[in-house]
Amino acid sequence: MPEALTFQGRLQRARFRAWHRGTREADYMFGGFFDRYHEQWKPDELAWFEALLEEDDVDVMAWALGTQPVPPRFQGELIESMMLLDYVDIPR
């Protein structure tokens, strides 16, 4: 089925999955990252994010917070941007 989705369809699915992780903290981290950066993504960056969405939230959050090393397959500019956490807008 994923092969049938257009790039826009994949973005829509990724946005939904990013904002519906199950905890507010993960929603802010994944969803905020998606909202900040997705407009400049090409297929390779989207594929990276889709793979990240398959990982456990606790692991990804630990990588972004720097409490666990980032696996080689996720290392690079995108995870470095995620590690800045400057995209997380917490409503008050």
C-alpha positions in Angstrom: 0.0 0.0 0.0 2.7 2.7 0.8 4.0 2.4 -2.8 0.6 3.7 -4.0 0.8 6.9 -1.9 2.0 10.1 -3.5 4.6 12.2 -1.9 1.8 14.5 -0.5 -0.1 11.4 0.8 3.0 10.2 2.6 3.5 13.7 4.1 -0.1 13.6 5.3 0.3 10.2 6.8 3.6 11.2 8.5 2.0 14.3 10.0 -0.9 12.3 11.5 1.5 9.7 12.9 3.8 12.4 14.3 1.0 14.1 16.1 -0.7 10.9 17.4 2.1 9.2 19.3 0.2 8.5 22.5 1.9 10.9 24.9 1.9 14.7 24.9 5.7 14.9 25.1 6.2 12.6 22.1 3.5 14.5 20.1 5.3 17.8 20.7 8.7 16.3 19.8 7.6 14.4 16.6 4.8 16.7 15.6 6.7 19.9 16.2 9.7 18.6 14.3 7.4 17.6 11.4 5.7 21.0 11.4 8.9 22.9 11.4 10.9 21.0 8.8 8.6 19.0 6.4 8.1 21.8 3.8 11.8 21.5 2.8 11.9 17.7 2.7 12.6 15.7 -0.4 11.8 12.0 -0.7 15.0 10.9 1.2 14.3 13.1 4.2 10.7 11.9 4.3 11.8 8.3 4.2 14.2 9.1 7.1 11.3 10.5 9.1 9.0 7.6 8.2 11.7 5.2 9.5 12.0 7.3 12.7 8.3 7.0 13.2 8.7 3.2 13.4 11.1 3.5 16.3 10.0 3.5 20.0 9.2 7.0 21.2 11.4 6.5 24.3 14.4 5.7 22.2 13.9 8.6 19.8 13.4 11.0 22.7 16.6 9.8 24.3 18.5 10.3 21.1 17.1 13.8 20.7 17.9 14.7 24.4 21.4 13.2 24.0 21.0 10.6 26.8 21.6 7.7 24.4 23.8 7.5 21.3 22.0 7.9 17.9 22.2 4.7 15.8 24.2 5.2 12.6 21.2 4.8 10.4 19.7 7.9 11.9 22.8 10.1 12.3 23.1 13.2 10.2 21.6 16.7 9.8 18.0 15.7 10.5 18.7 14.2 13.9 21.0 17.1 14.7 18.1 19.5 13.9 15.8 17.4 16.1 18.3 17.5 19.0 18.1 21.3 19.0 14.5 21.0 20.3 14.0 24.7 19.3 10.9 23.6 17.4 8.9 22.5 20.4 6.2 25.0 21.2 4.5 24.1 24.4 1.1 25.8 24.8 0.6 27.3 28.3 
